[in-house]
Amino acid sequence: MMMMLRQRDVVEVWKKIQWSAKAFLSSTISPPILDVDFPDIWSKNHHQTHPPRATLSAANRQNAALIDGKSMAEEIRSGISDEVRRMNTSIGKVPGLAVILVGERKDSQTYVRNKIKACEDVGIMSVMTELADNCAEDEVLNAVLSLNDNPSVHGILVQLPLPHHMDEEKILNAVSLDKDVDGFHPVNMGNLAMRGRMPLFIPCTPKGCIELLIRSGVEITRKKAVVIGRSNIVGLPTSLLLQRHHATVTTVHPFTKNPEEITRDADIVVSAAGVANLVRGSWIKPGAVVIDVGTNPVEDPNNEHGYSLTGDVCFEEAVTVASAITPVPGGVGPMTIAMLLSNTLDSAKRAYRFT
């Protein structure tokens, strides 16, 4: 109910802004260009938590190939491990990754623990800074600045989300551009958006999505791609990367009219909305390739943790329509961590001028 109310509130604000824009047209003052910004809230009529049975006839069903992100990530991590060993042998140095964790969110603790273990597995040094949930913003900023000055640290990762009383943008912008292995710095994002420019780092999850497509032999050039979601972390940079590979890209968001119809026209679908089972089988064009970024906890009494992870895409339906699809878990997640390790290695190579 709350989500529906918030959605109606946003629509009402949008109507008022449209009216204001019309009023501006009759004056000499320009209408607002950049300050029309709303939170992305998917209304409940966009999705169902529990997937219904697939409705395709048996004659039209196909079994999509599974894009195994776990095995691809293991292959990448093996190559990273070899490079770290070669660096250590040649110059006596190894890459270093620092992680800042604020608070005691169970999911964040799990993600950080997985990243630290991944570092250990490939020989990358890891440093972890843990701060209380109620710590002052300056404490986090001081931790970032200290790591910026540490020559043995080549990558700094601030685990998101941060507590509500902190300015997330301010903290992320404090990370040195040379150590922004998450790729969230405005300069990195700006260079990714501009043709002819090269960012020092590409955001890990979008980079992993493209790796999955390329390593699966999926042709991107000249294909129609739809990215569902437009966050700075996944949706936006994924759209930019697909454009870099010469796909024709459409972004679907909560204000998009006929999202199902638009998505069904795509050869490649990347869903990063963060809504369980948002994308139904009816949204998928037969033979399309589906990359499911969503990792949404859904109540599951049969699971020892009380919940299971579900993607944005209704897997039971999409697998009968798509030609290839990533599972959740085991698809995008492992590749994201592999890309983080890859970015950290690249940063160390630049710092030590090691080739």
N, C-alpha and C positions, 0 to 999 in steps of 0.2 A: 504493500500500500504506500509506504514512504517513497519507494522508488518511483511509483506512478505519479505521486503528487509532485515530486521534484521534476519529473519529466514535463508535466503540465506547466509548472512554474517557468521552466526554461522556454517552452513554446510561447507562453504569454510575453516573456521578455523579448523574444525574437520578433513577435508581432509588433511590439512597441518600437523596436529599433527599425523595422521595415517602414513603419509609419513615419518615424523621424527622418529616415533617409529620403522619403518622398518629399517631406517638407523642405529638406535641404536643397532639393533640386530647383525649387523656386527662389532660392536665395543665392547670394554670391559666395556663401561659405561652403567649403568642401565637406561632404559627408564623412563620417568616421571610416577609416580604412583598416587600421590594425587593432582597434580596441574592441572589436566584436568577438568576444571569446566566451565560450560556455564549457562547462564540464561535460565530458562524454558519458551520458547515462543511458544505457540500453534499457528500454521499457520492457516489461515482462511479456508483452505480446510478441516480442522478437524471438523468444526462446522458451523451451520447456526443459525443466531439470531432468526429467526421466524420459528417455527417448522412446517413441512409439515404434511399432514394428515397421520395417521397410515396406513400402507400397509398390515397388517395382515388380513387374511380372517376372517369373522365372526365366522366360526367354530373353529378357533384356538385362538380366543381372550378369555381372562379371566380378571376379575377385581381383581387387587391386593389388599390385605388388607393394610390399611393405618397404619403405625407405628406412633402412636400418641405421639410424644415427649413432647407435652405440658402437657398432663395429667400425663405422667410418671414423668416429672420434678416436677409437683405440689405435687405428692406423696413423692418424695425425699425431697423437701423443707419442707413439713409438718414434716417429721422425723427430719430434721435439726433444725427446730424451737423448737421441743420438747427437743432436746439435749441442745440447747442454754439456754432454760428456766431452765433445770435441772442443768446446770453448774452455772448459775446465782444464783439459789436458794442454791446450795451446797457450793460454794466458793466465791460468790459475784463478779464473773468475767464473761466477755463475750468475744467472739472472736472479733478481729479488722482487717479490711481490708483497706489498703491504695491504692488509685489509683492516678497515675501521668498522667496528660493529657497535652500534649505539642501541642499548636496550636489550631485552630478553625475549624478543619474539621467537617462537619455536621454529617457524619456517625460515627466518633469517639465520638463526643459529645452524640449522641444517644445511642451508646453502653455503654458508661460510665454511662449515666443517668439510663439505665436499670439495670446495675449492682448495682448502689447505691440504687435504689428502692428495688431490690431483697434483699440486705442486711437489709434494714429497715423492710421488711416483715417478716424476720426470726429472728430479734433481734440482728443481727451482727452490731457492731459499724463500721462506715465507715468514712474515712478521705480522702479528695480530695485535691490534689495539682494541680493547673492550672498554666501553664507557657506559655509565648508568643511564637509564632512560630519562631521568630528570636532570642530567648534567646540563651545564650552560652551553649555549651555542659556541662561545669562545673556546671552550675546551676542545670541541671537535675541530674548530679552525686551527687551534694551536697544534693539534696532533697532525693535521694535514700539512701545515707549514714546516713542522719538524721533519716529516717524511720527505717533503720536497727537497730539503737540504741534505738528506742522507744519500751519499753516493752509491751505497750498496743496494738501494731500493730503486728499481727501474719502472715499477708500476704501482699505482695507488688506486685502491678500489674502496669506495665508500658504499657500504651495503645499504640498499634502499628497501623499504621506505624508512625515512628518518622520523623521529617523533614530531608531532604536529607543531610544537612550539619553535621548531627550527626552520630556517630559510634554506630549503634544499638547494635552490639555484645558487645562492651565495656560497654555500659550502662546496658544491661541485665545481664552481668557477675558480675556487681557491687552489684546486689541484693543478700542479704544474702541467703545462701543455705537453712537455716531453715525457710525462709519466701518466698521462690520461689514457690508460689501457682500456677503459670502458668506452672511450670515444665520445663522451658526452660534452666535452668542452665546446663552447660556441664556435671557436676557430676550426676545430675538427669537423663539426657539423656543417659549418659554412663552406669549407673546402670540399666536403662530400657533395654539397648541393651544386657547386659551380663546375661547369665543364672546363677541362684543362687544368684543374687544381687537384692536388692529391692530399688527403688528410694523413696526418701521422698515424692515426689509428681509426679503424672502422668499428662501430659498436658491435659487440660480440654476438648477440643473438641474430641481428640481420646478416652479419657476415656468415654465421653458421647456416642460415637459411639458404643463402646463395651457394655455399659449399655443398650442401645437400643436393641441390638441383644439379650442379655441375658434375659432381661425382656420381650422380644417378644417370648421367647422360641425357638430361632434359634440355632440349633446345630452348633458349630464352629469347634470342633475337627474333624480332618480328612477331612475337607471340603476344596475345592479350593477357594481361595479368591484373588481378584484383587483389588489393591489400585491404583486409577488413580490420579497421583500427588505425589511429593516426597519432599514437603516442610518440614522444621524442625518443623514447628508449627503443621501440621496435617498429611501429607502423611507419613513421616518417622516414627513418633511414632505410628501411626495407624498400619503400617505394623509390627512393633515390638510387639505391643500388640496382634495382630492376631496370630503371631508366638508363643507368650506365651500361647495362647489357642490352640496350636497345629494344626493350619490351615497351609495349603501349600500356601504360599503367593507369588504373582507376582506383581511387580510394573510396571505400565505403565506411560510413560512420553513422552515429545515431540519428543524424538529421538527413540522411540519404533517403530519397523516395525510391521505392521499389528495389530494395537491396537484393532481394532474391533474384529478380529478373536481371539485374546488372551482373551479379556474381555468376549466374548461369551462362553468361556469354564468355567467361574467361577460360583460357587454356591452362593458366596457373592461378591457383588460389592460395594466398597466405593469410591465415586468420590469426590476428593478435588482438582480439577484443577483450579477452578475459571474462567471457561469459560461457558457462558450460552448455554444450549442445546448441549453441546459437545457430550454427550452419547445418541445415538439414540436407538430406540426400537430394531433395528437390532443388536445392540451390546449386548443385554441381552439374556441369555439363558432362555427358558421357565421355570418358577418356581423359578428363582433365587431371592435372597433377595437384595434389593438395598438401600444403605444408601447414601443420597445426601447431601454432606456438603456445596455445593455451595450456595452462596447468592449473585447473580449478578444483579445489577440494569439494567433494560432494559427499554428503552423509552416506555412510555404508556400514550398517551394523555387523556385516560379516567380516569386516576388516579389523585387524587387531588395534589399529589406531582410531577406529571409529569413522574413518573417511577414506575415500580413494580419490586419486587424481583423474580428472576427466578433461579432455580437450575442449576447444571451442566448437569443434566439428563433431557431429553425431557419427561416431565411427561405424556403428552397425549399419547405418544407412549409406554413408559415403563410400564404404569399401565395396559396395555392390555397383557403384557408378563410376568412380574414378579409375584411372589407369595405374596410379601410384599414390601412396599416402603415407605420412609419418604417423607412427603410433604415439600414444601418450600413456605412460612415459616411454622413454627409449628412442625418441626421435630428435627433436630440436634441443632438448636439455643437455645431453652429453656433448653435442657440438658447440653449445654456448661456452661450456667450460674449456673445451679444446681451443676455441678461438681466443679466450682469455689468456691461456698459456702461450699461444702463438704470438699475441700482441706483446706479452711480457718479454718473450725471447727477442722479438724484433727491436724492442726498446733497448734491451741490454746490448744488442749488436751495434746499435747506433751509438750508444754511450761509450762503448769500448772500441768503436771503429773496427769491429770484428766481422770478417767476411768469410 
